[in-house]
Amino acid sequence: MNEDQVIQSLAALAHAVRLRVFRALVVAGAGGLTPSVLAEQLDVAGTALSFHLKELVRAGLVTQERSSRNLIYRAAYAQMDAVLGYLTENCCAGADCGQSVGSCCPGDGTTAPNPSACG
């Protein structure tokens, strides 16, 4: 994954409705959701939802599949994993923290359990 792809993905998620849509699709899993179900769950107008889904598809974070008369939208887990991998690729300066990213290098910029590993 290159920097431009990561920027496009993060930009797509940098909107409250698109973030809510993406999270709903992640929760829905492999079965995905139709636009009407998403609109109802999220209380978003169909036209607005259509615009936001198009942006998420363009960024590669969501896939669209036609099933009979319905469109099914699903989270693109590989793309999501690639973005997360890009963001955490050099966590702890390559040291094996043996912990999750958040516990390795705290987000508050103060001290860390292993300060030498967090550079």
N, C-alpha and C positions, 0 to 999 in steps of 0.2 A: 504494500500500500504506500502510495506516495503522499507527500504533503498536500498537494492540491485536492486529492480525494478526501483526505481527512478534513480539510477546511470545508469542502462542500458538504460533507456529512454533518459536521458540527454546526454549520450555518443552517442546515435544514432543521436541526433540533433546537435552534435558538429562537423558537417561537412557542408560546405556551400551548397553542392548540396542536401543533405538530408534535410536540413532546408528549402531550397527553394521548394523541393518536398512536404514536409509536409504542408507548408504554402499554396501552390497551392491547395492541397487537402482540407484544411480547407475552403478556399474560394469557392471551387467547391460545398461544402455542401454534402447533402445526395445522390445526383446523382453520385458523384465520377467521376473519369476520367480513361480512358484507358491509357496504357503505351505510345501508339503512340501520343495521344493528349498531354500528359505530356512532352514527348520528344520534341515535336514541340514547345510547349509553353515555355519550359525552355532552349531550344537549347542544349540538352544533348544527347549524343549518346545512342542508345538503349541498348547496352551491359552494359554501365556504369549505366544507369538508372535501369536496372534489378538488378544489384548488390545493389544499394542504396535502392530500394524498398524492397528487401529481408531483409536488415538490419532494416528498419523501421517496417516491419511486425514482425520480430523476437523480436523487442523491445515492440511490442504490440501497437504501435502508429498508425499503418495503418492496415486495413483489406483488404483481397483480396477475390473476389468472381468471379466465372466463370459465364458468361452470354452468352450462345451460344458459339461462337468461341472467344469471347473477355474476357479478364480479366478486372475487374473493381476494382480500388483501391479507398478506402475511408479513411478519417481521423477517428481514433478511439477516438471520443470525450470523452467517459467515462475515457479512459486512460489519455488523456490530462488533463481533470478536476482533476483526482486523483493526477497527478504530481503537478499541480498548488496548489491543496489543501495541499499536503504534504509540499510544499515550503512555504506556507503562514499560515500554521496551528497555529503557535504561534506568529503571527504578533502582534505588539503592546503589547507584554507580556500578551495577552489575554484581554486587555482592548478594549471596543467598541469605536473605533475611529470615527465611523459614516462617514468615508471617505474611499476612495479606498486605497489599500495597499500602493501605491506609494506616496500618499499625507500624509499618516499617518507617515511613517518612511522614510525620504528621503534617496535616494541611495548615496548621496555624503558624508555621514558620519558626517555632520555638525549638525546644530540644527534642531529641528523638531517643528511643531505646538504644540505638546503635548510631550515634552521631557520625562516626567515621564512615559508615556505609551510605549515609544520605548526602554526603558532600556538602 
